[in-house]
Structures are given as C-alpha cells and as structure tokens.
Amino acid sequence: MLRVLLIRAALVATPFVIWFVWREWARRNGRAMGETPWAWLVAAAAVLVAASMLILPLFHDEEADGRYVPAQTLPDGRVVPGHYEPKPSSKTP
C-alpha cells in the first residue's frame, strides 16, 4: 500500500517538478516567464493520478485466480481484513 501511495505522490509531483525545472532553465536563458499556471498543473496531476488508478488493475495481478472476500467484523469485535481465497479446483481425480 505504501508503494502505491508513493507512486501516486510522485505522479502528483511530476507536473510541478517539470514546470519549475523548465521555468528555471528558461529564466537562465533570458526568456521572460509569466505566472505559474497552477490550475493546469493541478489538472495535469489529477489526470496522471486518474490514469494510474485506471491502469493499476491491468498490471496488479494479486491472486487474479482467486475470489475476493471483503473485510468482516466478527461478533467479538475483531476485524478480519479483506483477502483473496483460492478458487476451488474443478479437477477431480
């Protein structure tokens, strides 16, 4: 989970890093710069995160052949986290 959050944080930061690096390069080369396009940068970050959410299931094959069992609360108050159970084998000896 931490890996996914770090990847998404990097995706959010990417448009900002690209803009500020480009802006600094342009200033050093004597190009006049306008104001920072915050709305465009936020929109680009949102598009990258949304794309990552759509693409993640394509490459995330955690127990793809199993059946997902959602989280449950037991009568004694314990919480069993969601998990995958292997599908029963249809092969009979």
N, C-alpha and C positions, 0 to 999 in steps of 0.2 A: 504494500500500500504506500509506503514511504517513497518507493521508487516511482510510482505513478504520480504522486504529488510533486516530487522534484522535477519530473519530466514536464508536467503541466506548468510549474513555476518557471522553468526555463523557456517554455513556449510563450508565456506571458511576457517575459523579459526580452525576448528576441527582437520584436519590432522597436522597442525603446533603445536597446543597445545599438542596433543597426542605425537608427536615426541619429543618435548622439555621436557615434563614431563618424558617420558621414558628415554631420554638421561641423565637427571639429576639423575634419580634413578639408572641407570646403572653406572654412574660415581661414585656415593656414594658407590656402592657395588664393586668398583675396576675393573670394566670392561673397557677396552680400547675402545674408540669411534673414529670412523673415521669422515670424514667431513659430514656436513649436506647435505642430498640428496634433494636439492632444486627442481630439476626437478620432482622428484617423488612426493614431497609434493604439488607442483602446479598442477600436473596431477591428484592427488587424490582429491584436492579441486575442480578442473574442473569437474571431474566425479560426485562428490556429488551435485554440482550446477545443472549440466545437468539432473541428476536423479530427483532433486526436481522440475525442470521445466516440466519433463515428468509426474510426479506423481501429481502435483498440480491440474490439471483439474479433476482428479479422485475424489478428496476429496473436491473440491471447487464447491459447488452447488448453486452459486449465481443465483437465478432466472433461474434455469435449464429449467423450462417450458415456459420461455418467449422467445421473439425474440429480438436479439441484434440490436440496432440502432447505427451505428457508429457516431462519433463526426461530427458536421456540423458547417460551418461558415455561419452565416446569412448575408443578404445584408447590414445590418447596422454595420457589423464588429464584432458582438458578436460571441462567440464560445459556442455552446451547446455541453457539454461533451457526450461521448458515454454512453448509458444506455440500460436497458432491459425494454421492454414493454410486459405486459402480453398477451399471445395468446388469441384471441377471443374465447369465449366459444362456442362450437359446439352444446351445448344443447339448444333446443328450447322448450318453454313452451307449 
